[in-house]
Amino acid sequence: MSNIEFAVIGGSGLYEMAGLTEREALLVDTPFGRPSDEIMVGTLYGRRVAFLPRHARGHVLSPSEVPYRANIFALKTLGVRFIVAVSACGSLREDYAPGHIVVPDQLFDHTKRRVTSFFEQGLVAHVSLAHPFSPEVNRAIAHCCRAAGGTVHEGGTFITIEGPRFSTRGESVLYRQWDMSIIGMTTSPEAFLAAEAEIAYGVMAHVTDYDVWHESEGPVTVDMVIQTLQKNTQIAQDAIGRLVRTMDDWAGDFPAHHTLKDAIITHRSHIDAQRRQDLAPLVGKYLD
């Protein structure tokens, strides 16, 4: 399974794409429990690719119930080095309109209930997250989305709220004052955990609405979100195909693949053997 370098986290419909062959569903156990669902692995343009439905098939997990640690850890054990996260988002900017795609370069965590790190219980690491998304993966996402016909914006800060409810208007107006660009419910802690797992991670964020700050637009509804996502599914699938087909051009050894090099602060003699074993896929090369 070590040849599965590329993974997509998003809706279960993303892997229903033409050209994906030799499919198999993998059920992976991790020290953090099981992932959201079986991981669908298939061959696309000659490469083995993994698809993980973030909310499980049928969308049965709320944003706070998603087993983020298990999801990222499972992909790491399969050999994944690049993740493209496909997400829905609300826009906090006039120029980021519904139907557009945003590839953010910054992240603001406004969640309250989520475990955001693998490193606890006797093994501490402090990872630098000044740049939470891989610039190299971001550029590839933006290029392939444009080639697929999408209207793409590069840059901006993605604020993650707890959910599952949508924002109040007061909250939405405040986030705009904070200079946030888009808003969603799942990128934190997903991006942080990918960084700790030394996986290069980028987001393809599909704007579904103007949240509730926009006075000339109605409040966001589930129906509004679903309709826009359905329209953009073809663009997302096309862009994913292009990303896989052109991996030789954009993929490489990035700084994101070495985030733990100087991050582990716990003295080796104080690391519990079981903890060392549990986190071996993440830290083994640094502790051996």
C-alpha positions, -999 to +999 in steps of 0.1 A: +000+000+000+030+023+002+025+035-034-007+054-024+008+089-023-022+110-032-055+112-012-087+132-014-108+140+017-143+151+009-177+139-001-184+103-009-195+113-044-161+124-054-148+089-062-178+082-085-157+094-114-150+081-148-116+065-152-112+053-116-107+015-119-095-014-097-115-001-067-112-016-033-125-005+001-101-006+029-111-006+066-081+007+086-077+005+123-056+032+141-045+040+177-072+067+175-100+045+164-114+039+129-116+066+102-149+081+092-156+053+067-138+028+046-111+043+024-118+038-013-087+031-032-086+030-070-063+034-100-065+068-118-042+076-147-020+047-136-017+058-100-032+044-068-054+071-052-073+071-019-106+088-013-119+092+023-155+105+028-150+130+057-186+127+070-189+090+061-212+078+033-247+092+038-232+122+057-239+108+091-211+125+111-214+161+122-183+183+119-174+178+155-179+140+153-155+135+124-126+113+137-099+137+124-070+120+140-080+085+128-086+099+093-051+115+089-033+086+107-050+060+085-039+079+053-004+082+067-002+044+072-012+039+036+018+060+025+000+092+016+022+122+011-003+147-005-038+154+005-064+176-013-093+184+010-125+193-009-147+214+013-178+236+012-175+271+025-193+304+030-178+336+016-170+365+038-159+386+008-179+402-019-155+390-046-155+354-035-189+346-050-211+314-047-199+289-073-163+301-071-134+281-057-110+294-031-075+280-023-068+296+010-033+302+023-041+308+060-063+292+087-080+305+118-092+279+143-124+290+161-135+256+172-140+247+209-144+209+213-118+192+191-085+174+198-060+192+175-028+172+179-014+136+179+011+146+205+000+141+241+003+116+269+041+117+273+052+126+237+053+163+230+061+179+197+057+216+187+051+219+150+055+252+132+022+261+114+029+297+103+019+284+068-008+257+075-012+248+038+014+235+014+021+263-011+032+237-037-001+218-034-020+250-033-005+261-067-013+227-082-049+228-070-055+264-083-039+255-117-060+223-121-092+240-110-088+267-136-080+242-163-112+224-153-132+256-159-135+269-124-133+305-112-105+304-087-092+327-060-058+321-045-052+332-009-073+343+020-079+331+056-102+302+062-120+304+096-132+271+110-162+272+134-176+244+155-209+239+138-231+221+130-252+253+130-246+281+106-234+315+120-255+342+134-254+375+115-235+391+144-209+364+142-206+367+105-202+404+106-175+401+133-155+375+112-155+400+083-141+426+107-114+401+116-104+400+079-115+364+075-122+354+038-142+321+039-159+301+066-163+264+071-165+236+098-139+210+090-105+224+080-094+226+117-080+203+130-076+184+097-049+207+084-030+207+117-030+169+119-018+166+083+011+189+092+020+167+122+018+137+100+042+154+075+017+152+047+015+182+022-021+194+025-042+219+005-078+229+003-101+232-026-129+252-010-162+256-030-181+287-021-218+278-016-232+311-001-224+345+014-229+332+050-254+357+065-236+390+064-247+399+028-278+421+031-290+415-005-287+377-001-309+354+019-296+334+049-277+302+040-297+270+039-288+233+034-306+233+001-285+262-011-253+244-001-262+211-018-273+228-050-240+246-054-219+216-045-237+195-070-229+220-097-193+221-087-188+183-084-178+179-120-152+207-117-138+190-086-136+156-102-120+171-133-095+190-112-087+159-091-081+139-123-057+166-136-039+167-103-033+130-105-024+130-142+002+158-137+018+146-104+052+142-121+051+179-128+041+193-094+048+167-068+081+166-049+098+167-016+084+197+002+090+214+036+057+199+047+073+165+046+098+174+073+078+193+099+088+170+128+125+171+121+132+196+150+097+195+166+099+166+191+109+181+225+104+151+248+136+134+258+139+100+241+144+082+274+111+095+287+090+083+259+068+053+268+074+022+247+037+019+239+034+055+229+065+052+207+049+021+191+015+038+185+030+068+168+057+049+149+042+058+115+047+095+124+079+096+145+096+063+140+123+077+117+132+103+143+133+080+173+150+050+159 
